[in-house]
């Protein structure tokens, strides 16, 4: 009997020594007693509420107790059946609510960003419309400038042609003027020659008439 008890204690010690620390939580039971030892006769150190996080550092399957360590370093024993190895429903609900709050806030932020983007898109559309109107206006003005420039080129060409015609007319006028002057000079020369001829004829007649008169008188005297 004594040997069996020693073997049981040895196995319990070996089992406790081989156990690795694990994260655990108090179950949904409202409160669990943490005792100084592995029985209900041991002193209660404190009451642990549901969802309390802790570390399991040792387990005893024979007694049904587990040795735990709280986050503040305090250690004690609780019934193993009161431990779970994932957060209890209340903690999961709290975490879900926190995540939901975060998601809701992010969703609101996304909505605000979307509204801002829609506003920017609306402004961009308005600016694009204004730019299109300005582009059309500038296009019309450019067409007018091109038309005006074409007209100006045509006017310049016509002006150049007119200037050439004026130059040609001036040359023709100069030619006609020279010809008129030549004709005037020729006419004056002709009149001069005619006058000289008339004067010479008159003088010749002046010389001939007396001789003719004397001959006639002599003829009459002979009768």
C-alpha positions in Angstrom: 0.0 0.0 0.0 2.8 2.4 0.9 4.6 1.5 -2.3 1.5 2.2 -4.3 1.1 5.6 -2.6 4.7 6.5 -3.4 4.2 5.4 -7.0 1.1 7.6 -7.3 2.8 10.6 -5.8 5.8 10.1 -8.1 3.5 9.8 -11.2 1.6 12.9 -10.1 4.9 14.8 -9.7 6.2 13.7 -13.0 2.9 14.7 -14.6 3.0 18.1 -13.0 6.6 18.6 -14.0 5.9 17.7 -17.7 3.0 20.1 -18.0 3.7 23.3 -20.1 2.1 26.6 -19.4 -1.1 27.4 -21.4 -3.3 30.4 -21.8 -6.8 29.8 -20.3 -9.9 31.6 -19.0 -12.4 31.2 -16.3 -15.6 29.6 -17.8 -19.0 31.4 -18.0 -19.7 30.4 -14.4 -20.1 33.7 -12.6 -17.3 33.2 -10.0 -14.7 30.5 -9.3 -12.8 30.0 -6.1 -9.0 30.1 -6.2 -7.7 28.1 -3.2 -4.3 27.6 -1.6 -4.5 23.9 -2.2 -6.1 21.0 -4.2 -9.3 20.5 -2.2 -12.3 22.4 -1.0 -10.9 22.3 2.5 -8.0 24.6 1.5 -8.3 28.3 2.1 -9.9 30.5 -0.6 -7.4 33.1 -1.8 -9.8 35.0 -4.0 -12.9 34.7 -6.2 -12.3 34.8 -10.0 -15.0 36.2 -12.3 -16.0 34.6 -15.6 -13.6 35.5 -18.4 -10.6 36.2 -16.2 -7.4 35.5 -18.1 -4.7 33.4 -16.4 -1.9 30.9 -17.0 -2.2 27.2 -16.2 1.1 26.1 -14.9 0.2 22.7 -13.5 -2.6 20.1 -13.7 -3.5 17.2 -11.4 -5.9 14.8 -13.0 -6.2 12.8 -9.8 -7.5 15.7 -7.7 -9.2 17.6 -10.7 -7.4 20.8 -9.8 -5.1 23.0 -11.9 -2.5 25.4 -10.5 -2.9 28.9 -12.1 -1.0 32.2 -12.2 -2.8 35.5 -12.6 -1.4 38.4 -14.6 -0.4 40.1 -11.3 1.7 37.0 -10.4 -0.6 35.6 -7.8 -0.9 31.8 -7.8 -3.4 29.3 -6.6 -5.6 26.2 -7.4 -8.9 26.0 -9.2 -11.1 23.2 -10.4 -9.9 22.2 -13.9 -13.5 21.8 -15.2 -14.0 25.6 -14.6 -11.2 26.4 -17.2 -11.6 26.8 -20.9 -8.9 27.4 -23.5 -10.6 30.0 -25.6 -12.3 33.3 -24.6 -15.8 32.8 -23.1 -18.9 34.0 -24.9 -19.0 37.3 -23.0 -15.4 38.1 -24.0 -16.1 37.0 -27.6 -19.1 39.2 -27.6 -17.2 42.1 -26.2 -14.4 41.5 -28.8 -17.1 41.2 -31.6 -18.7 44.5 -30.4 -15.3 46.2 -30.4 -14.6 44.9 -33.9 -18.0 45.9 -35.0 -17.4 49.4 -33.6 -14.1 49.5 -35.5 -15.7 48.2 -38.7 -18.6 50.7 -38.3 -16.1 53.6 -37.8 -14.1 52.4 -40.8 -17.3 52.1 -42.8 -18.3 55.6 -41.8 -14.8 56.8 -42.8 -15.2 55.0 -46.1 -18.6 56.7 -46.6 -17.1 60.1 -45.9 -14.2 59.4 -48.2 -16.7 58.2 -50.9 -18.8 61.3 -50.4 -15.6 63.5 -50.7 -14.6 61.6 -53.8 -18.1 62.1 -55.3 -17.8 65.8 -54.5 -14.4 65.9 -56.1 -15.8 64.0 -59.1 -18.7 66.5 -59.3 -16.3 69.4 -59.1 -14.1 67.7 -61.7 -17.1 67.2 -64.0 -18.1 70.9 -63.5 -14.5 72.0 -64.2 -14.4 69.7 -67.2 -17.6 71.2 -68.5 -16.2 74.7 -68.0 -13.0 73.7 -69.7 -14.9 72.2 -72.6 -16.9 75.5 -73.0 -13.6 77.5 -72.8 -12.1 75.1 -75.4 -15.0 75.6 -77.7 -14.8 79.4 -77.3 -11.1 79.4 -78.0 -11.7 77.1 -81.0 -14.2 79.6 -82.3 -11.9 82.5 -81.7 -9.1 80.6 -83.4 -11.3 80.1 -86.4 -12.1 83.8 -86.4 -8.4 84.6 -86.2 -7.7 82.2 -89.0 -10.4 83.8 -91.1 -9.2 87.3 -90.2 -5.7 86.2 -91.0 -6.8 84.8 -94.4 -8.7 88.0 -95.1 -5.6 90.0 -94.1 -3.4 87.9 -96.4 -5.9 88.4 -99.2 -6.1 92.2 -98.5 -2.3 92.3 -98.5 -2.2 90.5 -101.8 -4.8 92.8 -103.3 -2.9 95.8 -101.9 0.3 94.5 -103.5 -1.5 94.0 -106.8 -3.0 97.5 -106.6 0.5 98.9 -105.7 1.9 97.2 -108.8 -1.0 98.6 -110.9 -0.3 102.1 -109.5 3.4 101.7 -110.3 2.5 100.5 -113.8 0.1 103.4 -114.3 2.7 105.9 -113.1 5.1 104.4 -115.5 2.5 104.7 -118.3 1.8 108.2 -117.3 5.4 109.1 -117.4 5.7 107.5 -120.8 2.6 109.4 -122.0 4.0 112.6 -120.5 7.3 112.1 -122.3 5.4 111.4 -125.5 3.3 114.5 -125.0 6.4 116.6 -124.4 8.0 115.1 -127.4 4.9 115.9 -129.4 4.8 119.5 -128.0 8.5 119.9 -128.9 7.9 118.5 -132.4 4.8 120.8 -132.8 6.7 123.8 -131.7 9.5 123.0 -134.1 7.0 122.5 -136.9 5.4 125.9 -136.1 8.8 127.4 -136.0 9.7 126.0 -139.4 6.3 127.1 -140.7 6.8 130.6 -139.3 10.3 130.7 -140.8 9.0 129.6 -144.1 6.2 132.1 -144.1 8.7 134.8 -143.1 11.1 133.7 -145.8 8.2 133.6 -148.3 7.1 137.1 -147.3 10.6 138.5 -147.7 10.9 136.7 -151.0 7.6 138.2 -152.2 8.7 141.6 -150.9 11.7 141.3 -153.1 9.9 139.9 -156.1 6.9 142.2 -156.2 8.8 145.5 -156.9 10.6 143.8 -159.7 7.4 142.6 -161.2 5.9 146.0 -160.9 8.9 147.7 -162.6 8.8 145.3 -165.4 5.1 145.9 -166.0 5.7 149.7 -165.9 8.5 149.4 -168.4 6.2 147.4 -170.7 3.6 150.0 -170.5 6.1 152.8 -171.3 7.2 151.1 -174.4 3.8 151.5 -176.0 
